[in-house]
Each structure stands twice: as structure tokens, then as C-alpha cells.
Amino acid sequence: MSSNDVEVKEKILPIVKSLLKDNVEDYTIEIAKASKLGDNWLGLMYNITITNSRKKGIPKLNLIIKLAPHQGPYRNVFPIRVIYDREIFVYDNISPEFLNFQREKEVAHIFQPFTKHYITTMQNCGESLVMDNMKVKGFVTGNHSVEVDYPHALLVMKEMGKFHAMSYAIRDQKPETFKYFEKNCRETFFNSSLFEPVLKIIQTLGKKVLESFDPISENLYLERLKNSLTKVASTFSDLLLVEKFGQYAVINHGDAQMRNFLFKYGNSEEPSVPTDLCLIDWQLARIASPVFDILWFIFICTGQELRNRHYKYLLHEYYGSLSTLLRQLGSDPEKLLPFDVLMSDLKQFAPFGLYGAIWIAALNMTESTDIPDLYNSTSEDMIIEQLSVAPNEAYMKKIREVVFDFVKYEYNF
């Protein structure tokens, strides 16, 4: 066991013991790493197994703890304190309200995309969340290193429609509750003073993609992307302006990509087709147009071939799922989010999807052997440099195809 592991376990044990409260000596606590390097960029994940060693027949408690990185250079690049505060707000306030509201409305099939959480701590440089270990319940983390297939994309879009429907129904029927959520879920990550490093990463990667375009035969795409890269800062700063989203703003997951989705496979006749979805990592949750989640997922996680065949259908499936739950909750989808508004917002806010793909796809497509240990980097400049590497030709191809599709869809960027 490394000295680093010993240090981490010394942090975890007091948190777990506070959860057990009395008779701590009755329990054995096992702690093991829950993720490998590159699986989670904003937290250290550990499995916790709690067993009552004195009383037989009491089931084990299987938990996950997420610990915030404590290293100074890393916290100077990313607003760790802010994003942990946001995730805790989601679990303490939004998750229970979504559940209670559906019960009040006697919804037959409760939509519950959240894992149960037990305890949170906000000690400086020791922020943490303790949650159910959903993998013990049969859930599997989505594969972020490959482009998503159609069955997984379909389930994500349907569940995302339900998730956004909850916001619209609460805005419609419990406006004061929604205002409270809105007040506490304004954009922070992409508009913090610490966003400058991420801005540099996106612009550096974008310039590398620019170099892949032929200046003659692909001049249209080259010039569009070149011009777009001058607007990265203003695009993200616009997230502060909630009024731009008007009456159509909802709570966004904020980082809707495969590494933050847990899938369950419950159909033995189609074992590769997911039947249930759990959303995790709510650190970037924000108030914005629902298309921000859609753009983030579609252009980070899908490939051009899937978009050519299914993109329009996926949008209709998203809207159908949103509409169905809204009607069950007693609200009118055509009033709260007309389909033409959804399509218009996709065009207007499209650059967010492009910049997200440029940045996040580079992380997702890096070979496991090439993933740097960012937590223990010695300087902020080193972290920025390590995150500004275009990993391979497949990455270049992916981003080029996003640019091609943006032009084809007549999206603004």
C-alpha cells in the first residue's frame, strides 16, 4: 500500500464512522479503489464495504465515497470547492424534490435518475460525498473511450427528456421552488476566475484541429472553425446570462457524457441493450436551455455515422419522452417547450457542443497508458499542458466530423 493510499484511507475512515454513529466497534470497514486513472477527473473514488462482524444476518452496506482532490496546483486549475458545493446541493435539494413531486402527482412509474446519498462533508480540501454503490445493484459505467451505439444513445435521450420535464413541471406548478433552484444553480464552473486554464486548453486543441483542414478544398470549414475559436470565452461567459434562456431554462446535468452514466441491462433476450439509467457526477449542474445537455451528449459521445442515421429521430424521442412525463405531471409540453423552440435553441447554442467536444473528447480518447497523473502534477502550467494534447488521429477525425455536421445542420458557430 502506497503512502498516498494510507493518507486517503485516513481521511475516509472518520467520515464512514460518523455515518455509523454508535457501536462502531461492531463493524468491519473495507476500503478499495473504485476507479482507475482517467475515469474521474474531479474526484477520487473508493468502494466501501461495511459488515456487522458481531451480528449475523445483517446485510453488508456497499457504498462509494468521492473525495475532492486536495493538491494545490489541481485546485488552482479547477474550482473544486464550488463544484462539490453544487453536487451536494443537487443531492440535498433537487433529488428529493423531484421524487416528492412525482409522488404528489401519483406518477405510475417514478423517474429516479439519482443514486441515494448518505452523508456529505465540506471541510476545506476534504470535501466528500458518500453514496450507494450502484454497481453492486447491477449498474455498469458507460464506456467513454468509444462512440456510443444507438440503443445507449436512445435510452440517454429518453431519460434526459424526463429529467428536463421535471424542471418544466416544477417551474409551471411550483414557481417558488424553481426560483430557489435557479438561484442556487447558476453557472459557476465555466465562469469562475479559474476557467482561464480550460479556455486555454480548448483554444490550443482547436488550433491543432485547424491544422488538419486543407486550406483550399476545406477552406469553408477551416474559416468557420477559425472564426469560432475567437468566441470561446464569450460563449461560456454567456452561461451567466440566465435571462438568455428565458422561460425555457431548466436544470441541466451539465456534464452529460458516458463516463457519468451508469447503465443496467435487464433484458436477457437483448443483453447488450440497456434498460435503466442512473446519472452521477452532478458537479456541473446548472440552469440553462435543455439543449446544452443535448449538445454536450450528442457531439461528445456519438459519431458521425450514428448522427447521419439517427440524430433527428433521437431529438424526436427526447421530445416525446419529455412530453409524456409532463402530461403525467399535469403540465402542457407544447406551452412549456414548443418543439420549434428546441430546434431553434440547438442552432443558437451549438458552439457549446463544439467546444465541449474539442475539450472532453481529447480526455475520453486518450489511451489509458498515456493518461497523466494530474492530481500529483507539480504546477498549473504542467496540468494545462498535459490536457492540451490531441491524443490521436481518431480524435482529429471526430472533431472534423463535428465541424462538417455543424455546417450541414446550419448551426451557428
C-alpha positions as a LaTeX table, in Angstrom:
\begin{tabular}{lrrr}
\hline
Residue & $x$ (\AA) & $y$ (\AA) & $z$ (\AA) \\
\hline
Met1 & 0.00 & 0.00 & 0.00 \\
Ser2 & 1.44 & 3.38 & $-1.02$ \\
Ser3 & 1.75 & 6.28 & 1.39 \\
Asn4 & $-0.82$ & 8.06 & $-0.77$ \\
Asp5 & $-3.36$ & 5.24 & $-0.22$ \\
Val6 & $-2.71$ & 5.30 & 3.52 \\
Glu7 & $-3.33$ & 9.05 & 3.58 \\
Val8 & $-6.60$ & 8.66 & 1.66 \\
Lys9 & $-7.86$ & 5.90 & 3.97 \\
Glu10 & $-7.05$ & 8.03 & 6.99 \\
Lys11 & $-9.42$ & 10.64 & 5.51 \\
Ile12 & $-12.14$ & 8.14 & 4.70 \\
Leu13 & $-12.41$ & 6.26 & 8.00 \\
Pro14 & $-13.65$ & 9.18 & 10.16 \\
Ile15 & $-16.30$ & 10.00 & 7.54 \\
Val16 & $-17.59$ & 6.43 & 7.46 \\
Lys17 & $-17.53$ & 6.14 & 11.25 \\
Ser18 & $-19.63$ & 9.31 & 11.53 \\
Leu19 & $-22.20$ & 7.57 & 9.34 \\
Leu20 & $-22.29$ & 4.54 & 11.65 \\
Lys21 & $-22.63$ & 6.75 & 14.74 \\
Asp22 & $-22.88$ & 4.27 & 17.64 \\
Asn23 & $-21.27$ & 0.87 & 18.09 \\
Val24 & $-18.54$ & 1.50 & 15.53 \\
Glu25 & $-16.57$ & $-1.40$ & 17.00 \\
Asp26 & $-19.31$ & $-3.79$ & 15.78 \\
Tyr27 & $-18.36$ & $-3.18$ & 12.16 \\
Thr28 & $-15.51$ & $-4.03$ & 9.83 \\
Ile29 & $-14.82$ & $-1.48$ & 7.13 \\
Glu30 & $-13.11$ & $-2.42$ & 3.86 \\
Ile31 & $-11.84$ & 0.30 & 1.52 \\
Ala32 & $-10.66$ & $-0.23$ & $-2.07$ \\
Lys33 & $-10.11$ & 1.94 & $-5.13$ \\
Ala34 & $-13.22$ & 2.19 & $-7.29$ \\
Ser35 & $-11.73$ & 3.75 & $-10.41$ \\
Lys36 & $-8.53$ & 3.86 & $-12.38$ \\
Leu37 & $-6.55$ & 6.87 & $-13.57$ \\
Gly38 & $-8.59$ & 8.92 & $-16.05$ \\
Asp39 & $-12.03$ & 7.57 & $-15.05$ \\
Asn40 & $-12.87$ & 10.59 & $-12.93$ \\
Trp41 & $-11.12$ & 13.93 & $-13.35$ \\
Leu42 & $-12.73$ & 15.76 & $-10.44$ \\
Gly43 & $-12.65$ & 13.24 & $-7.62$ \\
Leu44 & $-11.04$ & 10.14 & $-6.11$ \\
Met45 & $-13.47$ & 7.21 & $-5.97$ \\
Tyr46 & $-13.32$ & 4.42 & $-3.36$ \\
Asn47 & $-15.53$ & 1.41 & $-2.65$ \\
Ile48 & $-16.55$ & 0.97 & 0.97 \\
Thr49 & $-17.93$ & $-2.32$ & 2.29 \\
Ile50 & $-19.35$ & $-2.22$ & 5.82 \\
Thr51 & $-20.04$ & $-5.52$ & 7.58 \\
Asn52 & $-21.51$ & $-6.08$ & 11.03 \\
Ser53 & $-18.97$ & $-8.50$ & 12.47 \\
Arg54 & $-20.93$ & $-9.26$ & 15.65 \\
Lys55 & $-24.46$ & $-9.87$ & 14.40 \\
Lys56 & $-25.17$ & $-12.42$ & 11.70 \\
Gly57 & $-27.85$ & $-11.86$ & 9.09 \\
Ile58 & $-27.38$ & $-8.10$ & 8.76 \\
Pro59 & $-26.68$ & $-7.32$ & 5.09 \\
Lys60 & $-23.49$ & $-5.60$ & 4.06 \\
Leu61 & $-23.65$ & $-1.92$ & 3.23 \\
Asn62 & $-21.95$ & $-1.21$ & $-0.10$ \\
Leu63 & $-21.06$ & 2.43 & $-0.61$ \\
Ile64 & $-18.97$ & 4.72 & $-2.78$ \\
Ile65 & $-17.11$ & 7.73 & $-1.45$ \\
Lys66 & $-15.96$ & 10.54 & $-3.70$ \\
Leu67 & $-13.14$ & 12.66 & $-2.32$ \\
Ala68 & $-12.14$ & 16.03 & $-3.73$ \\
Pro69 & $-8.55$ & 16.39 & $-4.93$ \\
His70 & $-6.61$ & 18.28 & $-2.26$ \\
Gln71 & $-3.48$ & 19.12 & $-4.26$ \\
Gly72 & $-2.90$ & 22.87 & $-4.64$ \\
Pro73 & $-1.99$ & 23.05 & $-8.36$ \\
Tyr74 & $-5.04$ & 20.99 & $-9.32$ \\
Arg75 & $-7.38$ & 23.10 & $-7.20$ \\
Asn76 & $-5.88$ & 26.23 & $-8.77$ \\
Val77 & $-6.85$ & 24.98 & $-12.24$ \\
Phe78 & $-10.33$ & 23.67 & $-11.39$ \\
Pro79 & $-12.86$ & 25.27 & $-8.98$ \\
Ile80 & $-13.11$ & 22.14 & $-6.83$ \\
Arg81 & $-14.79$ & 23.76 & $-3.82$ \\
Val82 & $-17.51$ & 25.32 & $-5.97$ \\
Ile83 & $-18.37$ & 22.18 & $-7.89$ \\
Tyr84 & $-18.58$ & 19.99 & $-4.79$ \\
Asp85 & $-20.91$ & 22.53 & $-3.23$ \\
Arg86 & $-23.10$ & 22.27 & $-6.36$ \\
Glu87 & $-23.25$ & 18.49 & $-6.34$ \\
Ile88 & $-24.19$ & 18.45 & $-2.67$ \\
Phe89 & $-26.97$ & 20.96 & $-3.38$ \\
Val90 & $-28.38$ & 18.65 & $-6.06$ \\
Tyr91 & $-28.44$ & 15.63 & $-3.75$ \\
Asp92 & $-29.79$ & 17.56 & $-0.75$ \\
Asn93 & $-32.46$ & 19.58 & $-2.56$ \\
Ile94 & $-33.22$ & 18.73 & $-6.19$ \\
Ser95 & $-33.23$ & 14.93 & $-5.94$ \\
Pro96 & $-35.76$ & 14.75 & $-3.05$ \\
Glu97 & $-37.99$ & 17.41 & $-4.63$ \\
Phe98 & $-38.12$ & 15.54 & $-7.94$ \\
Leu99 & $-39.14$ & 12.36 & $-6.12$ \\
Asn100 & $-41.71$ & 14.02 & $-3.84$ \\
Phe101 & $-43.32$ & 15.93 & $-6.69$ \\
Gln102 & $-43.87$ & 12.75 & $-8.70$ \\
Arg103 & $-45.38$ & 11.05 & $-5.66$ \\
Glu104 & $-47.71$ & 14.01 & $-5.12$ \\
Lys105 & $-48.83$ & 13.64 & $-8.73$ \\
Glu106 & $-49.20$ & 9.86 & $-8.31$ \\
Val107 & $-46.99$ & 9.12 & $-11.31$ \\
Ala108 & $-47.24$ & 5.39 & $-12.01$ \\
His109 & $-43.58$ & 4.82 & $-12.87$ \\
Ile110 & $-41.36$ & 7.09 & $-10.77$ \\
Phe111 & $-38.42$ & 8.60 & $-12.64$ \\
Gln112 & $-35.43$ & 8.34 & $-10.32$ \\
Pro113 & $-32.09$ & 9.04 & $-12.02$ \\
Phe114 & $-30.22$ & 9.75 & $-8.78$ \\
Thr115 & $-28.27$ & 7.42 & $-6.54$ \\
Lys116 & $-29.05$ & 7.57 & $-2.82$ \\
His117 & $-26.55$ & 9.63 & $-0.84$ \\
Tyr118 & $-25.87$ & 9.23 & 2.86 \\
Ile119 & $-23.52$ & 11.92 & 4.08 \\
Thr120 & $-21.55$ & 14.88 & 2.73 \\
Thr121 & $-18.67$ & 16.87 & 4.14 \\
Met122 & $-17.45$ & 20.30 & 3.09 \\
Gln123 & $-14.21$ & 20.53 & 5.04 \\
Asn124 & $-11.75$ & 22.62 & 3.02 \\
Cys125 & $-9.59$ & 20.33 & 0.84 \\
Gly126 & $-11.54$ & 17.39 & 2.26 \\
Glu127 & $-14.90$ & 17.70 & 0.50 \\
Ser128 & $-16.64$ & 14.35 & 0.05 \\
Leu129 & $-19.89$ & 12.53 & $-0.74$ \\
Val130 & $-20.88$ & 9.04 & 0.40 \\
Met131 & $-23.42$ & 7.29 & $-1.85$ \\
Asp132 & $-24.88$ & 3.90 & $-2.70$ \\
Asn133 & $-22.58$ & 1.72 & $-4.77$ \\
Met134 & $-24.84$ & 1.25 & $-7.78$ \\
Lys135 & $-22.52$ & $-1.29$ & $-9.38$ \\
Val136 & $-23.46$ & $-3.75$ & $-6.64$ \\
Lys137 & $-27.06$ & $-3.25$ & $-7.82$ \\
Gly138 & $-26.16$ & $-4.29$ & $-11.35$ \\
Phe139 & $-25.26$ & $-0.95$ & $-12.94$ \\
Val140 & $-22.22$ & $-0.58$ & $-15.19$ \\
Thr141 & $-20.35$ & 2.62 & $-16.09$ \\
Gly142 & $-20.71$ & 3.71 & $-19.70$ \\
Asn143 & $-17.64$ & 3.30 & $-21.91$ \\
His144 & $-16.38$ & 6.82 & $-22.58$ \\
Ser145 & $-13.49$ & 5.74 & $-24.81$ \\
Val146 & $-15.67$ & 4.63 & $-27.73$ \\
Glu147 & $-18.53$ & 6.32 & $-29.57$ \\
Val148 & $-21.93$ & 5.37 & $-28.19$ \\
Asp149 & $-24.18$ & 2.96 & $-30.09$ \\
Tyr150 & $-27.82$ & 3.58 & $-30.89$ \\
Pro151 & $-29.51$ & 1.63 & $-28.03$ \\
His152 & $-27.47$ & 3.51 & $-25.42$ \\
Ala153 & $-27.99$ & 6.87 & $-27.15$ \\
Leu154 & $-31.74$ & 6.24 & $-27.33$ \\
Leu155 & $-32.04$ & 5.48 & $-23.61$ \\
Val156 & $-29.94$ & 8.52 & $-22.69$ \\
Met157 & $-32.08$ & 10.86 & $-24.80$ \\
Lys158 & $-35.33$ & 9.47 & $-23.41$ \\
Glu159 & $-34.14$ & 9.75 & $-19.80$ \\
Met160 & $-32.76$ & 13.22 & $-20.45$ \\
Gly161 & $-36.19$ & 14.23 & $-21.71$ \\
Lys162 & $-37.72$ & 13.04 & $-18.42$ \\
Phe163 & $-35.07$ & 14.84 & $-16.40$ \\
His164 & $-35.76$ & 18.16 & $-18.13$ \\
Ala165 & $-39.51$ & 17.57 & $-17.88$ \\
Met166 & $-39.23$ & 17.64 & $-14.09$ \\
Ser167 & $-37.83$ & 21.18 & $-14.22$ \\
Tyr168 & $-40.57$ & 22.40 & $-16.53$ \\
Ala169 & $-43.34$ & 20.90 & $-14.39$ \\
Ile170 & $-41.93$ & 22.40 & $-11.18$ \\
Arg171 & $-41.42$ & 25.77 & $-12.90$ \\
Asp172 & $-45.04$ & 25.59 & $-14.07$ \\
Gln173 & $-46.71$ & 24.40 & $-10.86$ \\
Lys174 & $-44.28$ & 25.33 & $-8.04$ \\
Pro175 & $-42.62$ & 28.52 & $-9.29$ \\
Glu176 & $-41.12$ & 29.49 & $-5.92$ \\
Thr177 & $-39.39$ & 26.13 & $-5.65$ \\
Phe178 & $-37.98$ & 26.52 & $-9.14$ \\
Lys179 & $-36.75$ & 30.05 & $-8.34$ \\
Tyr180 & $-34.87$ & 28.60 & $-5.37$ \\
Phe181 & $-33.24$ & 26.02 & $-7.63$ \\
Glu182 & $-32.48$ & 28.69 & $-10.21$ \\
Lys183 & $-30.85$ & 30.94 & $-7.62$ \\
Asn184 & $-28.60$ & 28.13 & $-6.42$ \\
Cys185 & $-27.76$ & 26.57 & $-9.80$ \\
Arg186 & $-26.38$ & 29.48 & $-11.76$ \\
Glu187 & $-23.33$ & 28.70 & $-13.85$ \\
Thr188 & $-20.14$ & 28.72 & $-11.81$ \\
Phe189 & $-17.57$ & 26.39 & $-13.38$ \\
Phe190 & $-17.31$ & 27.95 & $-16.83$ \\
Asn191 & $-17.48$ & 31.48 & $-15.48$ \\
Ser192 & $-15.23$ & 31.20 & $-12.45$ \\
Ser193 & $-11.92$ & 33.02 & $-12.38$ \\
Leu194 & $-10.41$ & 29.55 & $-12.66$ \\
Phe195 & $-11.92$ & 28.93 & $-16.11$ \\
Glu196 & $-8.98$ & 30.63 & $-17.85$ \\
Pro197 & $-6.94$ & 27.38 & $-17.88$ \\
Val198 & $-9.79$ & 25.44 & $-19.51$ \\
Leu199 & $-10.17$ & 28.23 & $-22.06$ \\
Lys200 & $-6.51$ & 27.82 & $-22.98$ \\
Ile201 & $-6.94$ & 24.06 & $-23.34$ \\
Ile202 & $-9.91$ & 24.41 & $-25.73$ \\
Gln203 & $-8.19$ & 27.04 & $-27.86$ \\
Thr204 & $-4.93$ & 25.06 & $-28.04$ \\
Leu205 & $-6.72$ & 21.86 & $-29.07$ \\
Gly206 & $-8.90$ & 23.78 & $-31.52$ \\
Lys207 & $-5.86$ & 25.24 & $-33.26$ \\
Lys208 & $-4.43$ & 21.74 & $-33.67$ \\
Val209 & $-7.67$ & 20.64 & $-35.34$ \\
Leu210 & $-7.48$ & 23.70 & $-37.61$ \\
Glu211 & $-4.16$ & 22.47 & $-38.95$ \\
Ser212 & $-5.84$ & 19.29 & $-40.21$ \\
Phe213 & $-8.04$ & 21.15 & $-42.73$ \\
Asp214 & $-6.82$ & 21.61 & $-46.29$ \\
Pro215 & $-6.66$ & 25.40 & $-46.87$ \\
Ile216 & $-8.06$ & 25.03 & $-50.39$ \\
Ser217 & $-10.50$ & 22.12 & $-50.58$ \\
Glu218 & $-11.70$ & 22.55 & $-46.98$ \\
Asn219 & $-11.43$ & 26.31 & $-46.68$ \\
Leu220 & $-15.09$ & 26.76 & $-45.70$ \\
Tyr221 & $-14.70$ & 24.53 & $-42.64$ \\
Leu222 & $-11.29$ & 25.96 & $-41.77$ \\
Glu223 & $-12.55$ & 29.55 & $-41.75$ \\
Arg224 & $-15.72$ & 28.71 & $-39.82$ \\
Leu225 & $-13.75$ & 26.93 & $-37.08$ \\
Lys226 & $-11.03$ & 29.60 & $-37.05$ \\
Asn227 & $-13.62$ & 32.32 & $-36.53$ \\
Ser228 & $-15.45$ & 30.24 & $-33.92$ \\
Leu229 & $-12.33$ & 29.77 & $-31.79$ \\
Thr230 & $-12.20$ & 33.54 & $-31.25$ \\
Lys231 & $-15.57$ & 33.32 & $-29.47$ \\
Val232 & $-14.91$ & 30.57 & $-26.93$ \\
Ala233 & $-14.65$ & 32.93 & $-23.96$ \\
Ser234 & $-17.81$ & 34.86 & $-24.80$ \\
Thr235 & $-19.77$ & 31.65 & $-25.44$ \\
Phe236 & $-19.03$ & 30.31 & $-21.97$ \\
Ser237 & $-19.45$ & 33.67 & $-20.24$ \\
Asp238 & $-22.94$ & 33.87 & $-21.76$ \\
Leu239 & $-23.89$ & 30.98 & $-19.49$ \\
Leu240 & $-24.09$ & 33.55 & $-16.71$ \\
Leu241 & $-26.91$ & 35.31 & $-18.51$ \\
Val242 & $-29.81$ & 33.12 & $-17.43$ \\
Glu243 & $-32.21$ & 35.61 & $-19.00$ \\
Lys244 & $-30.96$ & 34.47 & $-22.42$ \\
Phe245 & $-32.70$ & 31.15 & $-21.81$ \\
Gly246 & $-35.89$ & 32.85 & $-20.61$ \\
Gln247 & $-38.88$ & 30.70 & $-19.76$ \\
Tyr248 & $-37.25$ & 27.65 & $-21.34$ \\
Ala249 & $-34.41$ & 27.32 & $-18.83$ \\
Val250 & $-34.16$ & 24.04 & $-16.91$ \\
Ile251 & $-31.76$ & 22.35 & $-14.54$ \\
Asn252 & $-29.03$ & 20.78 & $-16.68$ \\
His253 & $-26.91$ & 17.84 & $-15.63$ \\
Gly254 & $-24.02$ & 19.88 & $-17.01$ \\
Asp255 & $-21.69$ & 17.01 & $-17.96$ \\
Ala256 & $-23.94$ & 14.62 & $-19.86$ \\
Gln257 & $-21.39$ & 12.16 & $-21.20$ \\
Met258 & $-20.81$ & 8.42 & $-20.98$ \\
Arg259 & $-18.44$ & 8.45 & $-18.01$ \\
Asn260 & $-21.29$ & 9.97 & $-15.95$ \\
Phe261 & $-23.94$ & 7.41 & $-16.93$ \\
Leu262 & $-24.49$ & 4.06 & $-15.22$ \\
Phe263 & $-26.42$ & 1.51 & $-17.28$ \\
Lys264 & $-28.35$ & $-1.58$ & $-16.22$ \\
Tyr265 & $-29.12$ & $-4.46$ & $-18.58$ \\
Gly266 & $-32.32$ & $-6.21$ & $-17.59$ \\
Asn267 & $-33.47$ & $-7.95$ & $-20.77$ \\
Ser268 & $-31.96$ & $-11.43$ & $-21.15$ \\
Glu269 & $-33.16$ & $-11.62$ & $-24.77$ \\
Glu270 & $-31.19$ & $-8.46$ & $-25.63$ \\
Pro271 & $-28.35$ & $-8.45$ & $-23.09$ \\
Ser272 & $-26.44$ & $-5.61$ & $-24.78$ \\
Val273 & $-29.43$ & $-3.23$ & $-24.77$ \\
Pro274 & $-29.65$ & $-1.07$ & $-21.61$ \\
Thr275 & $-32.94$ & $-0.94$ & $-19.74$ \\
Asp276 & $-32.19$ & 1.53 & $-16.93$ \\
Leu277 & $-30.00$ & 4.58 & $-16.40$ \\
Cys278 & $-28.54$ & 6.28 & $-13.33$ \\
Leu279 & $-26.97$ & 9.74 & $-13.64$ \\
Ile280 & $-23.94$ & 10.52 & $-11.49$ \\
Asp281 & $-21.48$ & 13.40 & $-11.01$ \\
Trp282 & $-23.70$ & 16.46 & $-10.65$ \\
Gln283 & $-20.82$ & 18.86 & $-10.09$ \\
Leu284 & $-21.53$ & 20.96 & $-13.18$ \\
Ala285 & $-25.33$ & 21.12 & $-12.78$ \\
Arg286 & $-26.61$ & 24.49 & $-13.93$ \\
Ile287 & $-29.63$ & 26.46 & $-15.12$ \\
Ala288 & $-29.62$ & 26.73 & $-18.91$ \\
Ser289 & $-31.51$ & 25.76 & $-22.04$ \\
Pro290 & $-32.10$ & 22.00 & $-22.20$ \\
Val291 & $-30.16$ & 21.90 & $-25.46$ \\
Phe292 & $-26.89$ & 22.34 & $-23.55$ \\
Asp293 & $-27.21$ & 18.79 & $-22.22$ \\
Ile294 & $-28.27$ & 17.52 & $-25.65$ \\
Leu295 & $-25.40$ & 19.21 & $-27.50$ \\
Trp296 & $-22.87$ & 18.03 & $-24.91$ \\
Phe297 & $-24.01$ & 14.41 & $-25.15$ \\
Ile298 & $-24.53$ & 14.21 & $-28.91$ \\
Phe299 & $-21.28$ & 15.79 & $-30.05$ \\
Ile300 & $-19.01$ & 14.32 & $-27.37$ \\
Cys301 & $-20.45$ & 10.81 & $-27.33$ \\
Thr302 & $-21.86$ & 10.00 & $-30.78$ \\
Gly303 & $-20.11$ & 9.55 & $-34.11$ \\
Gln304 & $-20.99$ & 10.96 & $-37.50$ \\
Glu305 & $-22.39$ & 7.66 & $-38.76$ \\
Leu306 & $-24.90$ & 7.45 & $-35.91$ \\
Arg307 & $-25.86$ & 11.12 & $-36.35$ \\
Asn308 & $-26.41$ & 10.61 & $-40.08$ \\
Arg309 & $-28.82$ & 7.77 & $-39.38$ \\
His310 & $-30.48$ & 8.73 & $-36.11$ \\
Tyr311 & $-29.93$ & 12.33 & $-34.93$ \\
Lys312 & $-33.33$ & 13.69 & $-35.96$ \\
Tyr313 & $-35.09$ & 10.62 & $-34.59$ \\
Leu314 & $-33.23$ & 10.92 & $-31.28$ \\
Leu315 & $-34.40$ & 14.52 & $-30.95$ \\
His316 & $-38.00$ & 13.43 & $-31.51$ \\
Glu317 & $-37.60$ & 10.62 & $-28.97$ \\
Tyr318 & $-36.21$ & 13.11 & $-26.45$ \\
Tyr319 & $-39.16$ & 15.44 & $-27.00$ \\
Gly320 & $-41.68$ & 12.61 & $-26.88$ \\
Ser321 & $-40.30$ & 11.38 & $-23.56$ \\
Leu322 & $-40.30$ & 14.91 & $-22.13$ \\
Ser323 & $-43.88$ & 15.48 & $-23.31$ \\
Thr324 & $-45.20$ & 12.20 & $-21.91$ \\
Leu325 & $-43.90$ & 12.84 & $-18.39$ \\
Leu326 & $-45.01$ & 16.48 & $-18.46$ \\
Arg327 & $-48.57$ & 15.41 & $-19.24$ \\
Gln328 & $-48.46$ & 12.83 & $-16.44$ \\
Leu329 & $-47.39$ & 15.63 & $-14.09$ \\
Gly330 & $-50.26$ & 17.84 & $-15.24$ \\
Ser331 & $-48.45$ & 20.33 & $-17.47$ \\
Asp332 & $-48.63$ & 21.19 & $-21.18$ \\
Pro333 & $-45.42$ & 20.41 & $-23.12$ \\
Glu334 & $-46.42$ & 22.50 & $-26.15$ \\
Lys335 & $-46.71$ & 25.52 & $-23.87$ \\
Leu336 & $-43.59$ & 24.92 & $-21.77$ \\
Leu337 & $-41.22$ & 23.87 & $-24.59$ \\
Pro338 & $-42.55$ & 24.02 & $-28.15$ \\
Phe339 & $-40.59$ & 21.71 & $-30.44$ \\
Asp340 & $-39.63$ & 24.57 & $-32.75$ \\
Val341 & $-38.05$ & 26.39 & $-29.77$ \\
Leu342 & $-35.99$ & 23.29 & $-29.05$ \\
Met343 & $-34.74$ & 23.20 & $-32.64$ \\
Ser344 & $-34.03$ & 26.94 & $-32.66$ \\
Asp345 & $-32.04$ & 26.71 & $-29.43$ \\
Leu346 & $-29.95$ & 23.88 & $-30.86$ \\
Lys347 & $-28.84$ & 26.21 & $-33.64$ \\
Gln348 & $-28.32$ & 29.21 & $-31.39$ \\
Phe349 & $-26.30$ & 27.48 & $-28.67$ \\
Ala350 & $-24.50$ & 24.95 & $-30.88$ \\
Pro351 & $-20.97$ & 26.33 & $-30.19$ \\
Phe352 & $-21.22$ & 24.93 & $-26.67$ \\
Gly353 & $-21.38$ & 21.42 & $-28.13$ \\
Leu354 & $-18.42$ & 22.05 & $-30.42$ \\
Tyr355 & $-16.17$ & 23.38 & $-27.66$ \\
Gly356 & $-17.26$ & 20.60 & $-25.33$ \\
Ala357 & $-16.30$ & 18.02 & $-27.96$ \\
Ile358 & $-12.92$ & 19.65 & $-28.58$ \\
Trp359 & $-12.10$ & 19.53 & $-24.87$ \\
Ile360 & $-13.79$ & 16.42 & $-23.47$ \\
Ala361 & $-13.23$ & 14.09 & $-26.43$ \\
Ala362 & $-9.49$ & 14.67 & $-26.04$ \\
Leu363 & $-9.74$ & 13.38 & $-22.45$ \\
Asn364 & $-12.00$ & 10.48 & $-23.37$ \\
Met365 & $-9.92$ & 9.29 & $-26.33$ \\
Thr366 & $-6.54$ & 9.33 & $-24.60$ \\
Glu367 & $-5.09$ & 5.81 & $-24.33$ \\
Ser368 & $-5.02$ & 4.51 & $-20.76$ \\
Thr369 & $-1.23$ & 4.20 & $-20.92$ \\
Asp370 & $-0.93$ & 7.90 & $-21.83$ \\
Ile371 & $-3.21$ & 9.34 & $-19.14$ \\
Pro372 & $-1.21$ & 11.71 & $-16.94$ \\
Asp373 & $-1.46$ & 11.73 & $-13.14$ \\
Leu374 & $-2.88$ & 15.25 & $-12.97$ \\
Tyr375 & $-3.66$ & 15.13 & $-9.27$ \\
Asn376 & 0.03 & 14.98 & $-8.46$ \\
Ser377 & 1.26 & 17.42 & $-11.11$ \\
Thr378 & 3.63 & 19.97 & $-9.63$ \\
Ser379 & 2.36 & 23.09 & $-11.38$ \\
Glu380 & $-0.70$ & 24.60 & $-13.03$ \\
Asp381 & 1.17 & 25.06 & $-16.32$ \\
Met382 & 2.01 & 21.35 & $-16.35$ \\
Ile383 & $-1.67$ & 20.42 & $-15.91$ \\
Ile384 & $-2.73$ & 22.75 & $-18.73$ \\
Glu385 & 0.00 & 21.36 & $-20.99$ \\
Gln386 & $-0.96$ & 17.75 & $-20.24$ \\
Leu387 & $-4.64$ & 18.45 & $-21.01$ \\
Ser388 & $-3.85$ & 20.23 & $-24.28$ \\
Val389 & $-2.62$ & 17.14 & $-26.13$ \\
Ala390 & $-4.63$ & 15.95 & $-29.14$ \\
Pro391 & $-4.44$ & 12.21 & $-28.40$ \\
Asn392 & $-4.57$ & 10.59 & $-31.84$ \\
Glu393 & $-5.82$ & 10.73 & $-35.43$ \\
Ala394 & $-9.19$ & 9.31 & $-34.35$ \\
Tyr395 & $-9.68$ & 12.44 & $-32.23$ \\
Met396 & $-8.86$ & 14.70 & $-35.18$ \\
Lys397 & $-11.31$ & 12.79 & $-37.36$ \\
Lys398 & $-14.04$ & 13.06 & $-34.72$ \\
Ile399 & $-13.76$ & 16.84 & $-34.31$ \\
Arg400 & $-13.51$ & 17.40 & $-38.06$ \\
Glu401 & $-16.76$ & 15.46 & $-38.48$ \\
Val402 & $-18.43$ & 17.60 & $-35.81$ \\
Val403 & $-17.44$ & 20.70 & $-37.81$ \\
Phe404 & $-18.73$ & 19.11 & $-41.04$ \\
Asp405 & $-22.05$ & 18.31 & $-39.36$ \\
Phe406 & $-22.42$ & 21.79 & $-37.88$ \\
Val407 & $-22.17$ & 23.25 & $-41.38$ \\
Lys408 & $-24.63$ & 20.65 & $-42.70$ \\
Tyr409 & $-27.13$ & 21.37 & $-39.90$ \\
Glu410 & $-26.69$ & 25.13 & $-40.43$ \\
Tyr411 & $-25.76$ & 25.52 & $-36.78$ \\
Asn412 & $-24.29$ & 28.79 & $-35.55$ \\
Phe413 & $-20.65$ & 28.50 & $-34.53$ \\
\hline
\end{tabular}
